[in-house]
Amino acid sequence: MQAGATPSAPALVLRPRCVEDVEPLVEVCRDPALRPWTSSSVENDADGARWVQAQLQGWAAGDRFGFAVLEAQPDSARGQLVGSVVLKDVTTGEPSAEVGYWTAAPARGRGVAPRALEVLTRWAFDTFGAGGLERLELLHQMDNLASCRVAQKSRYEFDRVLPAAPPSYPVDGHLHIRRTDASHPPRPGQTPDVPAAGA
């Protein structure tokens, strides 16, 4: 899947996780600013391999779909890992599932997370809508202001404050929701232009 280039940023490619992601994943996870917001600790190649294997198991089970977000690089057949998006807790017949994301430090401020999340959102509703998926939930801690901005840019509407649930959520959080009727492209002027998902 793809998100087209913008005037200030290259195109993004979203693909399922693979073993090639281990080395760049370890490098990205060394970022101290990212660690408080991720639930998994990836310190070395062995941790990275286990994490990638867990993503592959999610695909095989059909309940968790993690995508590497790559930024197209000139003169290279491979893109640079700039982020991650995931659709999780997918169950046939259930009306909701959850999304998550992170952005690598060098790519922050370039709209990677909102663009990738838009592609994931459309894919989720296109793929699982017939099985009953009606809404996607996005959760973040209240002190994660960057994640709140991503939710707003991606038209995930604020629903309510969630009480803290240590250890995974040590402080109160926000629940944002996007419903299937919001999955169609906005009218011009309604929100910032988001490139359409590609094959």
C-alpha positions as CSV (number, residue, x, y, z in Angstrom):
1,M,0.0,0.0,0.0
2,Q,1.2,3.5,-0.6
3,A,0.6,7.1,0.4
4,G,1.7,9.5,-2.4
5,A,4.4,12.1,-2.1
6,T,3.6,15.6,-0.8
7,P,5.4,18.8,-1.8
8,S,7.6,18.4,1.3
9,A,7.9,14.7,1.8
10,P,8.5,11.5,-0.3
11,A,6.0,8.8,-0.9
12,L,5.4,6.2,1.8
13,V,5.1,2.4,1.3
14,L,3.3,0.3,3.9
15,R,4.2,-3.4,3.8
16,P,3.8,-6.3,6.3
17,R,6.8,-6.8,8.7
18,C,9.6,-9.1,7.6
19,V,13.1,-10.2,8.9
20,E,14.7,-7.3,7.0
21,D,13.2,-5.0,9.6
22,V,15.2,-6.3,12.5
23,E,18.3,-4.2,12.2
24,P,16.6,-0.8,11.4
25,L,14.0,-1.6,14.1
26,V,16.7,-2.0,16.7
27,E,18.2,1.4,15.6
28,V,14.8,3.2,15.8
29,C,14.0,1.8,19.2
30,R,17.2,3.3,20.7
31,D,15.4,6.6,20.6
32,P,14.7,7.6,24.2
33,A,11.8,9.8,23.1
34,L,10.0,6.7,21.6
35,R,10.4,4.3,24.5
36,P,7.8,5.7,26.8
37,W,5.1,5.3,24.2
38,T,5.8,1.7,23.0
39,S,4.7,-1.4,24.8
40,S,7.6,-3.6,23.6
41,S,11.3,-3.3,24.5
42,V,13.7,-3.9,21.6
43,E,17.3,-3.6,22.8
44,N,19.1,-5.9,20.4
45,D,18.8,-8.1,17.3
46,A,17.3,-11.0,19.3
47,D,14.6,-8.7,20.7
48,G,14.0,-7.4,17.2
49,A,13.7,-10.9,15.7
50,R,11.2,-11.9,18.5
51,W,9.2,-8.7,17.8
52,V,9.0,-9.3,14.1
53,Q,8.1,-13.0,14.7
54,A,5.2,-11.8,16.9
55,Q,4.0,-9.5,14.1
56,L,4.1,-12.5,11.6
57,Q,2.1,-14.6,14.1
58,G,-0.5,-11.8,14.3
59,W,-0.9,-11.9,10.5
60,A,-1.2,-15.7,10.6
61,A,-3.8,-15.6,13.3
62,G,-5.7,-12.9,11.5
63,D,-6.1,-10.6,14.6
64,R,-3.1,-8.2,14.4
65,F,-1.8,-6.6,11.2
66,G,1.5,-4.7,11.6
67,F,3.0,-2.7,8.7
68,A,6.4,-1.2,8.4
69,V,6.2,2.3,7.0
70,L,9.0,3.0,4.6
71,E,10.0,6.3,2.9
72,A,10.9,6.0,-0.7
73,Q,14.6,6.7,-1.3
74,P,16.0,8.1,-4.6
75,D,18.3,5.6,-6.4
76,S,17.4,2.8,-4.0
77,A,15.1,-0.3,-4.4
78,R,14.6,-0.3,-0.6
79,G,13.0,2.4,1.5
80,Q,14.1,3.7,4.8
81,L,12.1,2.6,7.9
82,V,10.4,5.8,9.2
83,G,7.5,4.3,11.2
84,S,5.0,1.6,12.0
85,V,1.2,1.3,12.0
86,V,-0.8,-1.6,13.3
87,L,-4.4,-2.8,13.3
88,K,-5.1,-5.0,16.3
89,D,-7.8,-6.8,18.1
90,V,-9.6,-7.7,14.9
91,T,-12.4,-10.2,15.4
92,T,-15.0,-11.2,12.8
93,G,-18.4,-10.0,13.8
94,E,-17.0,-7.5,16.3
95,P,-17.8,-3.8,15.5
96,S,-14.4,-2.3,16.7
97,A,-10.7,-2.8,16.4
98,E,-7.7,-0.7,17.5
99,V,-5.0,1.2,15.7
100,G,-1.5,2.2,16.8
101,Y,1.5,3.9,15.3
102,W,4.9,5.4,15.9
103,T,7.4,7.5,13.9
104,A,11.2,7.2,13.8
105,A,13.0,10.3,15.2
106,P,14.5,11.5,11.8
107,A,11.1,11.5,10.2
108,R,9.1,13.4,12.8
109,G,7.4,16.6,11.6
110,R,6.9,15.4,8.1
111,G,3.4,14.0,8.4
112,V,4.4,10.4,8.3
113,A,2.0,9.1,11.0
114,P,-1.1,10.8,9.7
115,R,-0.5,9.8,6.1
116,A,0.3,6.2,7.1
117,L,-2.7,6.0,9.5
118,E,-5.0,7.2,6.7
119,V,-3.8,4.4,4.5
120,L,-4.2,1.8,7.3
121,T,-7.7,3.2,8.2
122,R,-9.0,2.8,4.6
123,W,-7.4,-0.6,4.3
124,A,-9.0,-1.7,7.5
125,F,-12.5,-0.7,6.6
126,D,-12.2,-2.0,3.0
127,T,-10.9,-5.3,4.2
128,F,-13.0,-6.0,7.3
129,G,-16.0,-3.8,6.9
130,A,-18.0,-6.7,5.4
131,G,-17.2,-8.7,8.5
132,G,-18.8,-6.2,10.8
133,L,-16.0,-3.6,11.4
134,E,-17.7,-0.3,12.0
135,R,-15.2,1.8,14.0
136,L,-11.5,2.0,14.8
137,E,-10.3,3.1,18.2
138,L,-7.1,5.1,18.9
139,L,-5.8,5.3,22.5
140,H,-3.0,7.4,23.8
141,Q,-1.8,8.8,27.1
142,M,-3.0,12.4,27.8
143,D,0.6,13.6,28.0
144,N,1.3,12.3,24.5
145,L,0.4,15.5,22.7
146,A,1.9,14.5,19.4
147,S,-0.3,11.4,19.2
148,C,-3.3,13.5,20.0
149,R,-2.4,15.8,17.0
150,V,-2.1,12.7,14.7
151,A,-5.6,11.5,15.8
152,Q,-7.1,14.9,15.1
153,K,-5.4,15.2,11.7
154,S,-6.6,11.7,10.8
155,R,-10.2,12.5,11.7
156,Y,-10.3,10.2,14.8
157,E,-12.8,12.1,16.9
158,F,-12.2,12.5,20.7
159,D,-14.6,10.3,22.5
160,R,-13.7,10.3,26.2
161,V,-11.0,10.3,28.8
162,L,-9.8,6.9,29.9
163,P,-8.7,6.3,33.5
164,A,-5.1,5.2,34.0
165,A,-4.4,1.5,33.9
166,P,-0.9,0.8,35.1
167,P,1.5,-0.5,34.0
168,S,0.6,-0.2,30.3
169,Y,-1.2,3.2,30.8
170,P,0.3,4.9,33.9
171,V,-1.6,8.1,33.4
172,D,-5.1,8.9,32.1
173,G,-5.6,8.6,28.4
174,H,-7.8,9.7,25.5
175,L,-10.0,7.5,23.3
176,H,-10.5,8.7,19.7
177,I,-12.8,6.9,17.3
178,R,-13.2,6.9,13.6
179,R,-16.3,5.3,12.1
180,T,-16.9,3.9,8.6
181,D,-18.9,6.9,7.5
182,A,-15.7,9.0,8.0
183,S,-13.5,6.8,5.9
184,H,-14.3,8.5,2.6
185,P,-12.1,11.4,1.4
186,P,-13.1,14.8,2.9
187,R,-14.5,17.5,0.8
188,P,-12.0,20.2,-0.3
189,G,-11.2,22.5,2.5
190,Q,-12.5,20.2,5.2
191,T,-9.2,18.8,6.4
192,P,-5.6,18.8,5.1
193,D,-5.2,16.8,1.9
194,V,-4.3,13.2,2.6
195,P,-3.0,11.1,-0.4
196,A,-5.3,8.2,-1.3
197,A,-4.2,4.7,-0.5
198,G,-2.7,2.7,-3.4
199,A,-2.2,-0.9,-4.1
